[in-house]
């Protein structure tokens, strides 16, 4: 799969939550887009990724 423009390989049956864990990202601080569709945070635990998916993960940074 491609994650933020980089080819990556992970185990099968990896969920969005699992991917975020692998990348040490906190789900409350990111938005995940799979194949140009934003995934609802309620689906992170159940949405299984495919090796052909293109994933973009956008993180939020506070400032002021």
mmCIF file as Biopython writes it, N, C-alpha, C and O atoms, coordinates in Angstrom:
data_model
#
loop_
_atom_site.group_PDB
_atom_site.id
_atom_site.type_symbol
_atom_site.label_atom_id
_atom_site.label_alt_id
_atom_site.label_comp_id
_atom_site.label_asym_id
_atom_site.label_entity_id
_atom_site.label_seq_id
_atom_site.pdbx_PDB_ins_code
_atom_site.Cartn_x
_atom_site.Cartn_y
_atom_site.Cartn_z
_atom_site.occupancy
_atom_site.B_iso_or_equiv
_atom_site.auth_seq_id
_atom_site.auth_asym_id
_atom_site.pdbx_PDB_model_num
ATOM 1   N N  . UNK A ? 1  ? 0.841   -1.176 0.000  1.0 0.0 1  A 1 
ATOM 2   C CA . UNK A ? 1  ? 0.000   0.000  0.000  1.0 0.0 1  A 1 
ATOM 3   C C  . UNK A ? 1  ? 0.883   1.234  0.000  1.0 0.0 1  A 1 
ATOM 4   O O  . UNK A ? 1  ? 2.060   1.176  0.356  1.0 0.0 1  A 1 
ATOM 5   N N  . UNK A ? 2  ? 0.305   2.332  -0.399 1.0 0.0 2  A 1 
ATOM 6   C CA . UNK A ? 2  ? 1.034   3.588  -0.410 1.0 0.0 2  A 1 
ATOM 7   C C  . UNK A ? 2  ? 0.479   4.457  0.713  1.0 0.0 2  A 1 
ATOM 8   O O  . UNK A ? 2  ? -0.718  4.739  0.762  1.0 0.0 2  A 1 
ATOM 9   N N  . UNK A ? 3  ? 1.361   4.875  1.610  1.0 0.0 3  A 1 
ATOM 10  C CA . UNK A ? 3  ? 0.976   5.710  2.744  1.0 0.0 3  A 1 
ATOM 11  C C  . UNK A ? 3  ? 1.738   7.025  2.645  1.0 0.0 3  A 1 
ATOM 12  O O  . UNK A ? 3  ? 2.965   7.056  2.732  1.0 0.0 3  A 1 
ATOM 13  N N  . UNK A ? 4  ? 0.995   8.101  2.461  1.0 0.0 4  A 1 
ATOM 14  C CA . UNK A ? 4  ? 1.591   9.440  2.314  1.0 0.0 4  A 1 
ATOM 15  C C  . UNK A ? 4  ? 2.710   9.436  1.271  1.0 0.0 4  A 1 
ATOM 16  O O  . UNK A ? 4  ? 3.781   10.008 1.477  1.0 0.0 4  A 1 
ATOM 17  N N  . UNK A ? 5  ? 2.430   8.777  0.150  1.0 0.0 5  A 1 
ATOM 18  C CA . UNK A ? 5  ? 3.350   8.771  -0.972 1.0 0.0 5  A 1 
ATOM 19  C C  . UNK A ? 5  ? 4.478   7.756  -0.892 1.0 0.0 5  A 1 
ATOM 20  O O  . UNK A ? 5  ? 5.311   7.697  -1.796 1.0 0.0 5  A 1 
ATOM 21  N N  . UNK A ? 6  ? 4.526   6.953  0.167  1.0 0.0 6  A 1 
ATOM 22  C CA . UNK A ? 6  ? 5.605   5.979  0.355  1.0 0.0 6  A 1 
ATOM 23  C C  . UNK A ? 6  ? 5.051   4.559  0.319  1.0 0.0 6  A 1 
ATOM 24  O O  . UNK A ? 6  ? 4.070   4.255  0.997  1.0 0.0 6  A 1 
ATOM 25  N N  . UNK A ? 7  ? 5.677   3.693  -0.471 1.0 0.0 7  A 1 
ATOM 26  C CA . UNK A ? 7  ? 5.267   2.290  -0.541 1.0 0.0 7  A 1 
ATOM 27  C C  . UNK A ? 7  ? 5.589   1.611  0.785  1.0 0.0 7  A 1 
ATOM 28  O O  . UNK A ? 7  ? 6.716   1.694  1.274  1.0 0.0 7  A 1 
ATOM 29  N N  . UNK A ? 8  ? 4.586   0.933  1.370  1.0 0.0 8  A 1 
ATOM 30  C CA . UNK A ? 8  ? 4.769   0.214  2.634  1.0 0.0 8  A 1 
ATOM 31  C C  . UNK A ? 8  ? 4.085   -1.131 2.546  1.0 0.0 8  A 1 
ATOM 32  O O  . UNK A ? 8  ? 3.083   -1.282 1.846  1.0 0.0 8  A 1 
ATOM 33  N N  . UNK A ? 9  ? 4.621   -2.105 3.251  1.0 0.0 9  A 1 
ATOM 34  C CA . UNK A ? 9  ? 4.020   -3.429 3.314  1.0 0.0 9  A 1 
ATOM 35  C C  . UNK A ? 9  ? 3.731   -3.778 4.761  1.0 0.0 9  A 1 
ATOM 36  O O  . UNK A ? 9  ? 4.588   -3.643 5.635  1.0 0.0 9  A 1 
ATOM 37  N N  . UNK A ? 10 ? 2.511   -4.228 4.998  1.0 0.0 10 A 1 
ATOM 38  C CA . UNK A ? 10 ? 2.085   -4.612 6.337  1.0 0.0 10 A 1 
ATOM 39  C C  . UNK A ? 10 ? 1.380   -5.950 6.257  1.0 0.0 10 A 1 
ATOM 40  O O  . UNK A ? 10 ? 1.069   -6.443 5.172  1.0 0.0 10 A 1 
ATOM 41  N N  . UNK A ? 11 ? 1.133   -6.531 7.419  1.0 0.0 11 A 1 
ATOM 42  C CA . UNK A ? 11 ? 0.414   -7.802 7.496  1.0 0.0 11 A 1 
ATOM 43  C C  . UNK A ? 11 ? -0.989  -7.663 6.918  1.0 0.0 11 A 1 
ATOM 44  O O  . UNK A ? 11 ? -1.521  -6.558 6.811  1.0 0.0 11 A 1 
ATOM 45  N N  . UNK A ? 12 ? -1.575  -8.782 6.553  1.0 0.0 12 A 1 
ATOM 46  C CA . UNK A ? 12 ? -2.946  -8.752 6.060  1.0 0.0 12 A 1 
ATOM 47  C C  . UNK A ? 12 ? -3.901  -8.491 7.223  1.0 0.0 12 A 1 
ATOM 48  O O  . UNK A ? 12 ? -3.535  -8.657 8.387  1.0 0.0 12 A 1 
ATOM 49  N N  . UNK A ? 13 ? -5.105  -8.089 6.903  1.0 0.0 13 A 1 
ATOM 50  C CA . UNK A ? 13 ? -6.147  -7.777 7.891  1.0 0.0 13 A 1 
ATOM 51  C C  . UNK A ? 13 ? -5.755  -6.629 8.812  1.0 0.0 13 A 1 
ATOM 52  O O  . UNK A ? 13 ? -6.185  -6.585 9.964  1.0 0.0 13 A 1 
ATOM 53  N N  . UNK A ? 14 ? -4.950  -5.710 8.316  1.0 0.0 14 A 1 
ATOM 54  C CA . UNK A ? 14 ? -4.572  -4.531 9.081  1.0 0.0 14 A 1 
ATOM 55  C C  . UNK A ? 14 ? -5.706  -3.510 8.997  1.0 0.0 14 A 1 
ATOM 56  O O  . UNK A ? 14 ? -6.189  -3.196 7.910  1.0 0.0 14 A 1 
ATOM 57  N N  . UNK A ? 15 ? -6.120  -2.999 10.145 1.0 0.0 15 A 1 
ATOM 58  C CA . UNK A ? 15 ? -7.159  -1.971 10.177 1.0 0.0 15 A 1 
ATOM 59  C C  . UNK A ? 15 ? -6.511  -0.594 10.189 1.0 0.0 15 A 1 
ATOM 60  O O  . UNK A ? 15 ? -5.294  -0.469 10.323 1.0 0.0 15 A 1 
ATOM 61  N N  . UNK A ? 16 ? -7.334  0.432  10.049 1.0 0.0 16 A 1 
ATOM 62  C CA . UNK A ? 16 ? -6.829  1.800  10.145 1.0 0.0 16 A 1 
ATOM 63  C C  . UNK A ? 16 ? -6.194  2.012  11.515 1.0 0.0 16 A 1 
ATOM 64  O O  . UNK A ? 16 ? -5.103  2.576  11.609 1.0 0.0 16 A 1 
ATOM 65  N N  . UNK A ? 17 ? -6.861  1.570  12.574 1.0 0.0 17 A 1 
ATOM 66  C CA . UNK A ? 17 ? -6.281  1.674  13.925 1.0 0.0 17 A 1 
ATOM 67  C C  . UNK A ? 17 ? -4.930  0.976  14.001 1.0 0.0 17 A 1 
ATOM 68  O O  . UNK A ? 17 ? -3.988  1.501  14.596 1.0 0.0 17 A 1 
ATOM 69  N N  . UNK A ? 18 ? -4.836  -0.202 13.402 1.0 0.0 18 A 1 
ATOM 70  C CA . UNK A ? 18 ? -3.580  -0.944 13.403 1.0 0.0 18 A 1 
ATOM 71  C C  . UNK A ? 18 ? -2.475  -0.196 12.669 1.0 0.0 18 A 1 
ATOM 72  O O  . UNK A ? 18 ? -1.327  -0.178 13.113 1.0 0.0 18 A 1 
ATOM 73  N N  . UNK A ? 19 ? -2.824  0.419  11.548 1.0 0.0 19 A 1 
ATOM 74  C CA . UNK A ? 19 ? -1.851  1.209  10.793 1.0 0.0 19 A 1 
ATOM 75  C C  . UNK A ? 19 ? -1.371  2.390  11.621 1.0 0.0 19 A 1 
ATOM 76  O O  . UNK A ? 19 ? -0.174  2.668  11.676 1.0 0.0 19 A 1 
ATOM 77  N N  . UNK A ? 20 ? -2.294  3.079  12.260 1.0 0.0 20 A 1 
ATOM 78  C CA . UNK A ? 20 ? -1.911  4.222  13.088 1.0 0.0 20 A 1 
ATOM 79  C C  . UNK A ? 20 ? -0.999  3.780  14.230 1.0 0.0 20 A 1 
ATOM 80  O O  . UNK A ? 20 ? -0.048  4.482  14.575 1.0 0.0 20 A 1 
ATOM 81  N N  . UNK A ? 21 ? -1.288  2.618  14.816 1.0 0.0 21 A 1 
ATOM 82  C CA . UNK A ? 21 ? -0.413  2.075  15.869 1.0 0.0 21 A 1 
ATOM 83  C C  . UNK A ? 21 ? 0.977   1.789  15.315 1.0 0.0 21 A 1 
ATOM 84  O O  . UNK A ? 21 ? 1.981   2.123  15.944 1.0 0.0 21 A 1 
ATOM 85  N N  . UNK A ? 22 ? 1.036   1.168  14.136 1.0 0.0 22 A 1 
ATOM 86  C CA . UNK A ? 22 ? 2.329   0.852  13.509 1.0 0.0 22 A 1 
ATOM 87  C C  . UNK A ? 22 ? 3.149   2.120  13.261 1.0 0.0 22 A 1 
ATOM 88  O O  . UNK A ? 22 ? 4.377   2.103  13.349 1.0 0.0 22 A 1 
ATOM 89  N N  . UNK A ? 23 ? 2.458   3.214  12.951 1.0 0.0 23 A 1 
ATOM 90  C CA . UNK A ? 23 ? 3.131   4.466  12.637 1.0 0.0 23 A 1 
ATOM 91  C C  . UNK A ? 23 ? 3.277   5.381  13.857 1.0 0.0 23 A 1 
ATOM 92  O O  . UNK A ? 23 ? 3.757   6.508  13.739 1.0 0.0 23 A 1 
ATOM 93  N N  . UNK A ? 24 ? 2.862   4.890  15.026 1.0 0.0 24 A 1 
ATOM 94  C CA . UNK A ? 24 ? 2.918   5.660  16.285 1.0 0.0 24 A 1 
ATOM 95  C C  . UNK A ? 24 ? 2.165   6.982  16.181 1.0 0.0 24 A 1 
ATOM 96  O O  . UNK A ? 24 ? 2.658   8.027  16.606 1.0 0.0 24 A 1 
ATOM 97  N N  . UNK A ? 25 ? 0.967   6.919  15.612 1.0 0.0 25 A 1 
ATOM 98  C CA . UNK A ? 25 ? 0.114   8.104  15.480 1.0 0.0 25 A 1 
ATOM 99  C C  . UNK A ? 25 ? -1.122  7.945  16.353 1.0 0.0 25 A 1 
ATOM 100 O O  . UNK A ? 25 ? -1.617  6.834  16.545 1.0 0.0 25 A 1 
ATOM 101 N N  . UNK A ? 26 ? -1.615  9.057  16.879 1.0 0.0 26 A 1 
ATOM 102 C CA . UNK A ? 26 ? -2.804  9.067  17.734 1.0 0.0 26 A 1 
ATOM 103 C C  . UNK A ? 26 ? -4.013  9.387  16.861 1.0 0.0 26 A 1 
ATOM 104 O O  . UNK A ? 26 ? -4.033  10.403 16.167 1.0 0.0 26 A 1 
ATOM 105 N N  . UNK A ? 27 ? -5.016  8.519  16.899 1.0 0.0 27 A 1 
ATOM 106 C CA . UNK A ? 27 ? -6.171  8.666  16.007 1.0 0.0 27 A 1 
ATOM 107 C C  . UNK A ? 27 ? -6.939  9.964  16.226 1.0 0.0 27 A 1 
ATOM 108 O O  . UNK A ? 27 ? -7.582  10.458 15.300 1.0 0.0 27 A 1 
ATOM 109 N N  . UNK A ? 28 ? -6.886  10.521 17.424 1.0 0.0 28 A 1 
ATOM 110 C CA . UNK A ? 28 ? -7.603  11.762 17.701 1.0 0.0 28 A 1 
ATOM 111 C C  . UNK A ? 28 ? -6.960  12.977 17.042 1.0 0.0 28 A 1 
ATOM 112 O O  . UNK A ? 28 ? -7.566  14.046 16.972 1.0 0.0 28 A 1 
ATOM 113 N N  . UNK A ? 29 ? -5.732  12.811 16.561 1.0 0.0 29 A 1 
ATOM 114 C CA . UNK A ? 29 ? -4.995  13.947 16.011 1.0 0.0 29 A 1 
ATOM 115 C C  . UNK A ? 29 ? -4.765  13.851 14.505 1.0 0.0 29 A 1 
ATOM 116 O O  . UNK A ? 29 ? -3.990  14.624 13.941 1.0 0.0 29 A 1 
ATOM 117 N N  . UNK A ? 30 ? -5.441  12.897 13.852 1.0 0.0 30 A 1 
ATOM 118 C CA . UNK A ? 30 ? -5.254  12.738 12.408 1.0 0.0 30 A 1 
ATOM 119 C C  . UNK A ? 30 ? -6.586  12.531 11.693 1.0 0.0 30 A 1 
ATOM 120 O O  . UNK A ? 30 ? -7.599  12.183 12.301 1.0 0.0 30 A 1 
ATOM 121 N N  . UNK A ? 31 ? -6.549  12.755 10.402 1.0 0.0 31 A 1 
ATOM 122 C CA . UNK A ? 31 ? -7.641  12.391 9.502  1.0 0.0 31 A 1 
ATOM 123 C C  . UNK A ? 31 ? -7.042  11.417 8.502  1.0 0.0 31 A 1 
ATOM 124 O O  . UNK A ? 31 ? -5.945  11.642 7.990  1.0 0.0 31 A 1 
ATOM 125 N N  . UNK A ? 32 ? -7.759  10.337 8.224  1.0 0.0 32 A 1 
ATOM 126 C CA . UNK A ? 32 ? -7.268  9.313  7.305  1.0 0.0 32 A 1 
ATOM 127 C C  . UNK A ? 32 ? -8.148  9.295  6.067  1.0 0.0 32 A 1 
ATOM 128 O O  . UNK A ? 32 ? -9.375  9.256  6.149  1.0 0.0 32 A 1 
ATOM 129 N N  . UNK A ? 33 ? -7.486  9.323  4.923  1.0 0.0 33 A 1 
ATOM 130 C CA . UNK A ? 33 ? -8.167  9.253  3.626  1.0 0.0 33 A 1 
ATOM 131 C C  . UNK A ? 33 ? -7.670  7.993  2.926  1.0 0.0 33 A 1 
ATOM 132 O O  . UNK A ? 33 ? -6.465  7.771  2.808  1.0 0.0 33 A 1 
ATOM 133 N N  . UNK A ? 34 ? -8.606  7.175  2.465  1.0 0.0 34 A 1 
ATOM 134 C CA . UNK A ? 34 ? -8.255  5.962  1.738  1.0 0.0 34 A 1 
ATOM 135 C C  . UNK A ? 34 ? -8.859  6.056  0.350  1.0 0.0 34 A 1 
ATOM 136 O O  . UNK A ? 34 ? -10.074 6.184  0.200  1.0 0.0 34 A 1 
ATOM 137 N N  . UNK A ? 35 ? -8.015  5.991  -0.653 1.0 0.0 35 A 1 
ATOM 138 C CA . UNK A ? 35 ? -8.448  6.073  -2.046 1.0 0.0 35 A 1 
ATOM 139 C C  . UNK A ? 35 ? -9.344  7.283  -2.279 1.0 0.0 35 A 1 
ATOM 140 O O  . UNK A ? 35 ? -10.379 7.197  -2.940 1.0 0.0 35 A 1 
ATOM 141 N N  . UNK A ? 36 ? -8.918  8.410  -1.719 1.0 0.0 36 A 1 
ATOM 142 C CA . UNK A ? 36 ? -9.565  9.711  -1.879 1.0 0.0 36 A 1 
ATOM 143 C C  . UNK A ? 36 ? -10.890 9.854  -1.138 1.0 0.0 36 A 1 
ATOM 144 O O  . UNK A ? 36 ? -11.642 10.790 -1.407 1.0 0.0 36 A 1 
ATOM 145 N N  . UNK A ? 37 ? -11.193 8.945  -0.208 1.0 0.0 37 A 1 
ATOM 146 C CA . UNK A ? 37 ? -12.394 9.035  0.627  1.0 0.0 37 A 1 
ATOM 147 C C  . UNK A ? 37 ? -11.970 9.141  2.089  1.0 0.0 37 A 1 
ATOM 148 O O  . UNK A ? 37 ? -11.191 8.322  2.577  1.0 0.0 37 A 1 
ATOM 149 N N  . UNK A ? 38 ? -12.484 10.149 2.782  1.0 0.0 38 A 1 
ATOM 150 C CA . UNK A ? 38 ? -12.183 10.308 4.205  1.0 0.0 38 A 1 
ATOM 151 C C  . UNK A ? 38 ? -12.910 9.224  4.991  1.0 0.0 38 A 1 
ATOM 152 O O  . UNK A ? 38 ? -14.097 8.974  4.781  1.0 0.0 38 A 1 
ATOM 153 N N  . UNK A ? 39 ? -12.182 8.589  5.893  1.0 0.0 39 A 1 
ATOM 154 C CA . UNK A ? 39 ? -12.747 7.512  6.715  1.0 0.0 39 A 1 
ATOM 155 C C  . UNK A ? 39 ? -13.239 8.106  8.024  1.0 0.0 39 A 1 
ATOM 156 O O  . UNK A ? 39 ? -12.516 8.848  8.689  1.0 0.0 39 A 1 
ATOM 157 N N  . UNK A ? 40 ? -14.468 7.777  8.390  1.0 0.0 40 A 1 
ATOM 158 C CA . UNK A ? 40 ? -15.033 8.215  9.662  1.0 0.0 40 A 1 
ATOM 159 C C  . UNK A ? 40 ? -14.263 7.563  10.804 1.0 0.0 40 A 1 
ATOM 160 O O  . UNK A ? 40 ? -13.964 6.370  10.746 1.0 0.0 40 A 1 
ATOM 161 N N  . UNK A ? 41 ? -13.943 8.319  11.825 1.0 0.0 41 A 1 
ATOM 162 C CA . UNK A ? 41 ? -13.175 7.795  12.959 1.0 0.0 41 A 1 
ATOM 163 C C  . UNK A ? 41 ? -13.854 6.581  13.599 1.0 0.0 41 A 1 
ATOM 164 O O  . UNK A ? 41 ? -13.176 5.722  14.163 1.0 0.0 41 A 1 
ATOM 165 N N  . UNK A ? 42 ? -15.173 6.503  13.516 1.0 0.0 42 A 1 
ATOM 166 C CA . UNK A ? 42 ? -15.898 5.357  14.073 1.0 0.0 42 A 1 
ATOM 167 C C  . UNK A ? 42 ? -15.592 4.064  13.319 1.0 0.0 42 A 1 
ATOM 168 O O  . UNK A ? 42 ? -15.873 2.976  13.821 1.0 0.0 42 A 1 
ATOM 169 N N  . UNK A ? 43 ? -15.018 4.172  12.122 1.0 0.0 43 A 1 
ATOM 170 C CA . UNK A ? 43 ? -14.713 2.995  11.305 1.0 0.0 43 A 1 
ATOM 171 C C  . UNK A ? 43 ? -13.241 2.582  11.385 1.0 0.0 43 A 1 
ATOM 172 O O  . UNK A ? 43 ? -12.855 1.592  10.764 1.0 0.0 43 A 1 
ATOM 173 N N  . UNK A ? 44 ? -12.416 3.310  12.128 1.0 0.0 44 A 1 
ATOM 174 C CA . UNK A ? 44 ? -10.983 3.015  12.189 1.0 0.0 44 A 1 
ATOM 175 C C  . UNK A ? 44 ? -10.711 1.591  12.678 1.0 0.0 44 A 1 
ATOM 176 O O  . UNK A ? 44 ? -9.795  0.938  12.179 1.0 0.0 44 A 1 
ATOM 177 N N  . UNK A ? 45 ? -11.484 1.104  13.636 1.0 0.0 45 A 1 
ATOM 178 C CA . UNK A ? 45 ? -11.242 -0.229 14.198 1.0 0.0 45 A 1 
ATOM 179 C C  . UNK A ? 45 ? -11.718 -1.343 13.277 1.0 0.0 45 A 1 
ATOM 180 O O  . UNK A ? 45 ? -11.227 -2.468 13.374 1.0 0.0 45 A 1 
ATOM 181 N N  . UNK A ? 46 ? -12.661 -1.057 12.390 1.0 0.0 46 A 1 
ATOM 182 C CA . UNK A ? 46 ? -13.235 -2.107 11.552 1.0 0.0 46 A 1 
ATOM 183 C C  . UNK A ? 46 ? -12.822 -2.032 10.081 1.0 0.0 46 A 1 
ATOM 184 O O  . UNK A ? 46 ? -12.960 -3.017 9.355  1.0 0.0 46 A 1 
ATOM 185 N N  . UNK A ? 47 ? -12.325 -0.895 9.635  1.0 0.0 47 A 1 
ATOM 186 C CA . UNK A ? 47 ? -11.958 -0.731 8.216  1.0 0.0 47 A 1 
ATOM 187 C C  . UNK A ? 47 ? -10.640 -1.444 7.941  1.0 0.0 47 A 1 
ATOM 188 O O  . UNK A ? 47 ? -9.582  -1.008 8.394  1.0 0.0 47 A 1 
ATOM 189 N N  . UNK A ? 48 ? -10.713 -2.545 7.193  1.0 0.0 48 A 1 
ATOM 190 C CA . UNK A ? 48 ? -9.533  -3.329 6.868  1.0 0.0 48 A 1 
ATOM 191 C C  . UNK A ? 48 ? -8.898  -2.770 5.599  1.0 0.0 48 A 1 
ATOM 192 O O  . UNK A ? 48 ? -9.582  -2.494 4.613  1.0 0.0 48 A 1 
ATOM 193 N N  . UNK A ? 49 ? -7.597  -2.612 5.643  1.0 0.0 49 A 1 
ATOM 194 C CA . UNK A ? 49 ? -6.856  -2.043 4.523  1.0 0.0 49 A 1 
ATOM 195 C C  . UNK A ? 49 ? -6.450  -3.129 3.538  1.0 0.0 49 A 1 
ATOM 196 O O  . UNK A ? 49 ? -6.264  -4.291 3.899  1.0 0.0 49 A 1 
ATOM 197 N N  . UNK A ? 50 ? -6.320  -2.714 2.285  1.0 0.0 50 A 1 
ATOM 198 C CA . UNK A ? 50 ? -5.907  -3.596 1.209  1.0 0.0 50 A 1 
ATOM 199 C C  . UNK A ? 50 ? -4.532  -3.137 0.723  1.0 0.0 50 A 1 
ATOM 200 O O  . UNK A ? 50 ? -4.240  -1.941 0.740  1.0 0.0 50 A 1 
ATOM 201 N N  . UNK A ? 51 ? -3.697  -4.063 0.296  1.0 0.0 51 A 1 
ATOM 202 C CA . UNK A ? 51 ? -2.367  -3.705 -0.182 1.0 0.0 51 A 1 
ATOM 203 C C  . UNK A ? 51 ? -2.413  -2.761 -1.386 1.0 0.0 51 A 1 
ATOM 204 O O  . UNK A ? 51 ? -1.418  -2.103 -1.689 1.0 0.0 51 A 1 
ATOM 205 N N  . UNK A ? 52 ? -3.552  -2.687 -2.073 1.0 0.0 52 A 1 
ATOM 206 C CA . UNK A ? 52 ? -3.685  -1.795 -3.232 1.0 0.0 52 A 1 
ATOM 207 C C  . UNK A ? 52 ? -4.177  -0.404 -2.856 1.0 0.0 52 A 1 
ATOM 208 O O  . UNK A ? 52 ? -4.309  0.457  -3.725 1.0 0.0 52 A 1 
ATOM 209 N N  . UNK A ? 53 ? -4.453  -0.168 -1.563 1.0 0.0 53 A 1 
ATOM 210 C CA . UNK A ? 53 ? -4.973  1.129  -1.124 1.0 0.0 53 A 1 
ATOM 211 C C  . UNK A ? 53 ? -3.913  2.223  -1.182 1.0 0.0 53 A 1 
ATOM 212 O O  . UNK A ? 53 ? -2.721  1.978  -0.995 1.0 0.0 53 A 1 
ATOM 213 N N  . UNK A ? 54 ? -4.386  3.427  -1.444 1.0 0.0 54 A 1 
ATOM 214 C CA . UNK A ? 54 ? -3.557  4.623  -1.331 1.0 0.0 54 A 1 
ATOM 215 C C  . UNK A ? 54 ? -4.107  5.411  -0.154 1.0 0.0 54 A 1 
ATOM 216 O O  . UNK A ? 54 ? -5.274  5.801  -0.149 1.0 0.0 54 A 1 
ATOM 217 N N  . UNK A ? 55 ? -3.263  5.642  0.840  1.0 0.0 55 A 1 
ATOM 218 C CA . UNK A ? 55 ? -3.697  6.227  2.103  1.0 0.0 55 A 1 
ATOM 219 C C  . UNK A ? 55 ? -2.955  7.535  2.337  1.0 0.0 55 A 1 
ATOM 220 O O  . UNK A ? 55 ? -1.739  7.623  2.171  1.0 0.0 55 A 1 
ATOM 221 N N  . UNK A ? 56 ? -3.713  8.535  2.723  1.0 0.0 56 A 1 
ATOM 222 C CA . UNK A ? 56 ? -3.129  9.809  3.136  1.0 0.0 56 A 1 
ATOM 223 C C  . UNK A ? 56 ? -3.531  10.036 4.582  1.0 0.0 56 A 1 
ATOM 224 O O  . UNK A ? 56 ? -4.704  9.918  4.938  1.0 0.0 56 A 1 
ATOM 225 N N  . UNK A ? 57 ? -2.557  10.360 5.406  1.0 0.0 57 A 1 
ATOM 226 C CA . UNK A ? 57 ? -2.813  10.640 6.816  1.0 0.0 57 A 1 
ATOM 227 C C  . UNK A ? 57 ? -2.375  12.082 7.067  1.0 0.0 57 A 1 
ATOM 228 O O  . UNK A ? 57 ? -1.218  12.446 6.860  1.0 0.0 57 A 1 
ATOM 229 N N  . UNK A ? 58 ? -3.321  12.881 7.513  1.0 0.0 58 A 1 
ATOM 230 C CA . UNK A ? 58 ? -3.051  14.287 7.767  1.0 0.0 58 A 1 
ATOM 231 C C  . UNK A ? 58 ? -3.147  14.524 9.259  1.0 0.0 58 A 1 
ATOM 232 O O  . UNK A ? 58 ? -4.164  14.210 9.879  1.0 0.0 58 A 1 
ATOM 233 N N  . UNK A ? 59 ? -2.090  15.078 9.841  1.0 0.0 59 A 1 
ATOM 234 C CA . UNK A ? 59 ? -2.069  15.355 11.271 1.0 0.0 59 A 1 
ATOM 235 C C  . UNK A ? 59 ? -2.371  16.825 11.549 1.0 0.0 59 A 1 
ATOM 236 O O  . UNK A ? 59 ? -2.089  17.708 10.739 1.0 0.0 59 A 1 
ATOM 237 N N  . UNK A ? 60 ? -2.946  17.050 12.707 1.0 0.0 60 A 1 
ATOM 238 C CA . UNK A ? 60 ? -3.256  18.415 13.142 1.0 0.0 60 A 1 
ATOM 239 C C  . UNK A ? 60 ? -2.207  18.878 14.127 1.0 0.0 60 A 1 
ATOM 240 O O  . UNK A ? 60 ? -1.798  18.144 15.026 1.0 0.0 60 A 1 
ATOM 241 N N  . UNK A ? 61 ? -1.784  20.107 13.937 1.0 0.0 61 A 1 
ATOM 242 C CA . UNK A ? 61 ? -0.782  20.703 14.828 1.0 0.0 61 A 1 
ATOM 243 C C  . UNK A ? 61 ? -1.374  21.977 15.418 1.0 0.0 61 A 1 
ATOM 244 O O  . UNK A ? 61 ? -1.841  22.851 14.688 1.0 0.0 61 A 1 
ATOM 245 N N  . UNK A ? 62 ? -1.350  22.072 16.719 1.0 0.0 62 A 1 
ATOM 246 C CA . UNK A ? 62 ? -1.860  23.267 17.379 1.0 0.0 62 A 1 
ATOM 247 C C  . UNK A ? 62 ? -0.837  24.381 17.348 1.0 0.0 62 A 1 
ATOM 248 O O  . UNK A ? 62 ? 0.364   24.143 17.222 1.0 0.0 62 A 1 
ATOM 249 N N  . UNK A ? 63 ? -1.315  25.561 17.460 1.0 0.0 63 A 1 
ATOM 250 C CA . UNK A ? 63 ? -0.411  26.708 17.464 1.0 0.0 63 A 1 
ATOM 251 C C  . UNK A ? 63 ? -1.185  27.966 17.824 1.0 0.0 63 A 1 
ATOM 252 O O  . UNK A ? 63 ? -2.391  27.932 18.066 1.0 0.0 63 A 1 
ATOM 253 N N  . UNK A ? 64 ? -0.493  29.023 17.851 1.0 0.0 64 A 1 
ATOM 254 C CA . UNK A ? 64 ? -1.241  30.227 18.151 1.0 0.0 64 A 1 
ATOM 255 C C  . UNK A ? 64 ? -0.425  31.408 18.377 1.0 0.0 64 A 1 
ATOM 256 O O  . UNK A ? 64 ? -0.959  32.486 18.639 1.0 0.0 64 A 1 
#
